[in-house]
Amino acid sequence: MYSQEKLQNFLKQDWEKQKIIVIYWPTACGKTKMSLDIAEFLNTEIISTDSRQIFKYLNIGTWKIKQSEKRAIKHHMIDIIFPNEKYSVGEYKKEAEKIIQNLHSQKKIPILVWWTWLYIDSLIYDFDIPQVPADEILRKKLTQEAHDFWNDFVYKKLCEIDSDFAQTLHPNNLNYVIRALEIKLLSGKSKGEFKKEKVLNYDTLFLTPYNGEREKLYENINSRVENMLEEWLIEEIKNILGKWYKTTDFWLQTIGYSEIISFLDWIFSLQEAKELIQKNSRNYAKRQLTWFRKYEDKIF
C-alpha cells in the first residue's frame, strides 16, 4: 500500500541506478488516483503501460483517463496508434525507454501505471525481447482458425506445446497467443525462455492501492461497467466499426468491446453482454492478482 513514508524513504535512498515508480495490481483498484497524487507531489510525468490504451478512439471501453482528469500532468504512451495498426512489446519498449531517459535527464522520476504486465516487465527488467521474425502465412492460418473455431481452439494449441507460458495469457489475447505459438514453432523455444529476469534496470519502488478487499474490487468493476454503458460505449464501438470494420483482431478481443460487438451481431442481449463484460473483467482482475504477486517481495 502507498504511504507518504514509503515514498519519502525511497527518495532518500542513494543508489547508483536511476529511480522509477511502478503502480500496479488489478483494474478498478485506484491506480489512476494514486499515480496522479504522486506525480503531482513529485512534479513528474506518467507513462501508461496499458496495451489497449495505446489505441486512439478506444476510450470508454479501456477506461482511458479523460483530459479533464489529468490535472495538467503529462501522460505518455496513450493514443499512439490507430485501431487497424499493430504494436509489439518490442516497439513499446523502444519508445517508452526514450521517454524514461528524457525524464531522468530532467531529474524527474517516471511513474509507470496501469495494467499490462508484459509492458511493465519489458521496461524494468533486463531481458531480451525474442528476435524471431514474423511468419505471415502462419499468422493468417492461425487467425483464420480462431475465426472459424473461436480463440480457445488456437489457445489450446499453445497449451499443448508451451503450457507454462500459455498460463500467463488469456485465450482472447489472440495476438499474444499467436505470437507465442509463432516463437515456439519457429525457434523451438518458449517465449518465456527469452524473458529470464536478471536484475532490475532501475531503483524501483513498487506501490499498489489494492488493499486485498476482493469483494469491494468486484463491486468497483461492476459499477465501472455500468458507467461505461452510460457513457455511450455502444456508440463508441459503432463509430470505430464504421471506420475500421473488423480490420484487425487485436482491439476486437478487448474486454468490453468484444462483448458489445456480439450484442451488435445479435449474439447476446444487452443485459447478457453487460453481465459478460463484468464477469470477464472480474476474471481478468483475478489473473492480474496472480501475475503481479511476484512484485510483493519487492515492496518495502
C-alpha positions in Angstrom: 0.0 0.0 0.0 1.1 3.6 -0.7 2.1 5.8 2.2 3.9 9.1 2.3 6.6 7.5 4.5 7.4 4.8 1.9 7.8 7.4 -0.8 10.0 9.6 1.4 12.2 6.6 2.3 12.5 5.7 -1.4 13.5 9.3 -2.3 16.2 9.4 0.5 17.9 6.2 -0.7 21.1 6.9 -2.5 21.5 4.2 -5.2 23.7 4.0 -8.3 20.7 3.4 -10.6 18.1 5.9 -11.7 14.8 5.7 -9.9 11.4 4.7 -11.2 8.0 4.1 -9.6 5.7 1.2 -10.6 2.0 1.4 -9.6 0.4 -2.0 -10.2 -2.3 -4.5 -9.4 -5.8 -5.0 -10.7 -8.1 -2.9 -12.7 -10.5 -0.6 -10.8 -8.4 -0.6 -7.6 -7.4 3.1 -7.6 -4.2 3.2 -9.6 -5.1 6.3 -11.5 -5.7 8.4 -8.4 -2.5 7.2 -6.8 -0.5 7.9 -9.9 -1.9 11.4 -10.1 -1.3 12.2 -6.5 2.3 11.0 -6.6 3.1 12.7 -10.0 1.7 15.9 -8.6 3.7 15.7 -5.5 7.0 14.9 -7.4 6.3 17.2 -10.3 6.8 14.4 -12.8 5.1 12.6 -15.6 3.2 9.3 -16.1 3.9 6.5 -18.6 1.0 4.2 -19.5 1.7 0.5 -19.6 -1.6 -0.5 -21.0 -1.7 -2.4 -24.2 -5.2 -1.2 -25.1 -4.9 2.5 -24.2 -2.3 2.8 -26.9 -5.2 2.8 -29.4 -6.8 6.0 -30.5 -10.7 6.1 -30.2 -10.7 3.2 -27.7 -11.6 5.4 -24.8 -14.7 4.4 -22.8 -14.1 0.6 -23.0 -10.5 0.9 -21.9 -11.3 3.3 -19.0 -8.8 5.7 -20.5 -8.2 8.8 -18.4 -10.0 11.9 -19.6 -8.2 15.1 -20.4 -10.1 16.8 -17.6 -8.9 14.2 -15.1 -5.2 14.6 -15.8 -4.6 17.6 -13.5 -2.3 19.0 -16.2 0.1 16.1 -15.7 1.7 14.8 -18.9 0.7 11.2 -19.8 2.7 9.2 -22.3 2.1 6.1 -24.5 -1.7 6.8 -24.8 -3.4 7.3 -28.2 -0.3 6.5 -30.2 -1.7 4.2 -32.9 -5.0 3.6 -34.8 -7.2 0.5 -34.2 -6.1 -1.1 -37.5 -2.4 -1.0 -36.6 -0.3 -3.5 -34.7 2.2 -2.7 -32.0 4.6 -5.1 -30.4 6.1 -5.2 -26.9 9.5 -4.5 -28.5 8.2 -1.4 -30.2 6.6 -0.3 -26.9 9.8 -0.9 -25.0 11.9 1.2 -27.5 9.6 4.2 -27.4 8.9 4.1 -23.6 12.6 3.9 -22.8 13.2 7.1 -24.7 10.6 8.8 -22.5 12.2 7.4 -19.3 15.7 8.6 -20.4 14.3 12.0 -21.2 12.6 12.3 -17.8 15.7 11.1 -16.0 17.7 13.8 -17.8 15.3 16.3 -16.3 15.9 14.9 -12.8 12.3 13.5 -12.8 11.2 10.1 -11.6 9.0 8.4 -14.2 5.8 6.7 -13.0 4.6 3.5 -14.7 0.9 2.8 -14.3 -2.0 0.7 -15.5 -2.0 -3.0 -16.1 -0.2 -4.8 -18.9 2.5 -6.7 -17.1 4.4 -7.6 -20.3 4.8 -3.8 -20.9 5.9 -3.2 -17.3 8.4 -6.1 -17.3 9.9 -5.1 -20.6 10.9 -1.8 -19.1 12.0 -2.6 -15.6 13.8 -5.9 -16.1 16.9 -6.8 -18.1 15.8 -9.4 -20.5 15.8 -9.9 -24.3 12.8 -9.5 -26.5 12.6 -12.5 -28.8 14.1 -11.7 -32.2 12.0 -14.2 -34.1 10.8 -12.8 -37.4 7.1 -12.8 -38.2 5.7 -15.6 -40.3 2.7 -14.0 -42.1 1.5 -17.3 -43.6 1.4 -19.0 -40.1 -0.3 -15.9 -38.6 -3.0 -15.9 -41.3 -3.6 -19.6 -40.8 -4.0 -19.2 -37.0 -6.1 -16.1 -37.3 -8.4 -17.9 -39.7 -8.7 -20.9 -37.3 -9.6 -18.5 -34.5 -12.3 -17.0 -36.7 -13.6 -20.4 -37.7 -13.3 -22.3 -34.4 -13.0 -19.5 -31.8 -10.0 -18.3 -29.9 -10.0 -21.3 -27.5 -9.1 -23.5 -30.4 -5.8 -21.6 -31.1 -5.2 -21.2 -27.4 -5.3 -25.0 -26.8 -2.6 -25.4 -29.5 -0.3 -23.2 -27.4 -1.2 -25.1 -24.2 -0.2 -28.4 -26.0 3.3 -27.1 -26.9 4.0 -24.4 -24.3 1.7 -24.9 -21.4 3.7 -22.9 -18.9 3.7 -19.7 -20.9 0.1 -20.3 -22.0 -1.0 -19.9 -18.4 0.2 -16.3 -18.5 -2.1 -15.4 -21.3 -5.9 -15.1 -21.7 -7.3 -17.0 -24.7 -8.8 -13.8 -26.0 -5.4 -12.1 -26.2 -5.2 -13.6 -29.7 -2.2 -11.6 -31.0 -0.2 -12.7 -27.9 -1.3 -16.3 -28.3 -0.4 -16.4 -32.0 3.0 -14.7 -31.3 3.8 -17.2 -28.6 2.9 -20.1 -31.0 5.0 -18.5 -33.7 8.0 -18.2 -31.5 7.7 -21.8 -30.2 7.2 -23.3 -33.6 9.9 -21.3 -35.4 12.6 -21.3 -32.7 11.8 -24.3 -30.6 11.9 -22.2 -27.5 9.2 -20.8 -25.3 8.6 -17.1 -25.4 9.2 -17.3 -21.6 12.8 -18.5 -22.2 13.7 -15.2 -23.7 12.5 -13.4 -20.6 14.9 -14.6 -17.9 14.8 -11.9 -15.3 18.2 -10.8 -14.2 18.3 -7.6 -12.3 16.1 -4.5 -12.2 17.1 -1.8 -14.6 16.2 0.9 -12.1 16.0 1.6 -8.4 12.3 0.7 -8.4 9.5 1.5 -5.9 6.5 -0.9 -6.3 3.3 0.6 -5.0 -0.3 -0.6 -5.1 -3.6 1.0 -3.9 -5.1 -2.5 -3.6 -5.8 -3.5 0.0 -6.9 -7.1 -0.5 -10.7 -6.4 -0.3 -11.7 -8.5 -3.3 -15.4 -8.1 -2.9 -15.0 -4.3 -2.9 -12.8 -4.7 -6.0 -15.5 -6.7 -7.8 -18.1 -4.1 -6.8 -16.0 -1.4 -8.4 -15.6 -3.4 -11.6 -19.3 -4.0 -11.9 -20.0 -0.3 -11.3 -17.5 0.7 -13.9 -19.1 -1.4 -16.5 -22.4 0.2 -15.7 -20.7 3.6 -16.2 -19.1 2.5 -19.5 -22.6 1.8 -20.9 -24.0 5.0 -19.6 -21.1 6.9 -21.2 -22.0 5.7 -24.7 -19.7 2.7 -25.1 -22.0 1.2 -27.7 -21.9 4.4 -29.8 -18.1 4.5 -29.4 -17.8 0.9 -30.8 -20.2 1.7 -33.6 -18.0 4.7 -34.6 -14.9 2.5 -34.6 -16.5 -0.2 -36.6 -17.7 2.4 -39.1 -14.1 3.4 -39.8 -12.2 0.1 -39.3 -14.8 -2.6 -39.5 -13.1 -5.7 -38.1 -9.9 -4.9 -40.0 -7.7 -6.2 -37.2 -8.3 -8.8 -34.5 -6.4 -7.1 -31.7 -8.8 -4.4 -30.5 -11.7 -6.7 -31.2 -10.6 -9.1 -28.4 -10.6 -6.3 -25.8 -12.9 -6.9 -22.9 -15.8 -4.6 -23.2 -15.5 -4.3 -27.0 -15.8 -8.0 -28.0 -19.0 -8.5 -25.9 -20.7 -5.4 -27.3 -19.8 -6.4 -30.8 -21.5 -9.7 -30.1 -24.5 -7.7 -28.9 -24.5 -5.7 -32.2 -24.2 -9.0 -34.1 -27.4 -10.2 -32.3 -25.5 -13.0 -30.4 -26.2 -11.6 -26.9 -28.9 -9.3 -25.5 -27.5 -6.0 -24.0 -28.1 -7.4 -20.5 -26.2 -10.6 -21.3 -23.4 -8.5 -22.9 -23.2 -6.3 -19.8 -23.0 -9.3 -17.4 -20.4 -10.9 -19.6 -18.2 -7.8 -19.5 -18.5 -7.7 -15.7 -17.7 -11.4 -15.5 -14.7 -11.2 -17.9 -13.4 -8.1 -16.1 -13.6 -9.8 -12.7 -11.8 -12.9 -14.1 -9.1 -10.6 -15.6 -8.6 -9.0 -12.3 -8.1 -12.4 -10.7 -5.3 -13.1 -13.3 -3.8 -9.8 -12.6 -3.6 -10.6 -8.9 -1.6 -13.7 -9.8 0.7 -12.0 -12.3 1.6 -9.1 -10.1 2.1 -11.1 -6.9 5.7 -11.5 -7.9 6.2 -7.8 -7.0 5.1 -8.3 -3.5 8.5 -9.3 -2.1 10.0 -6.1 -3.7 7.7 -3.8 -1.7 9.4 -2.3 1.3 
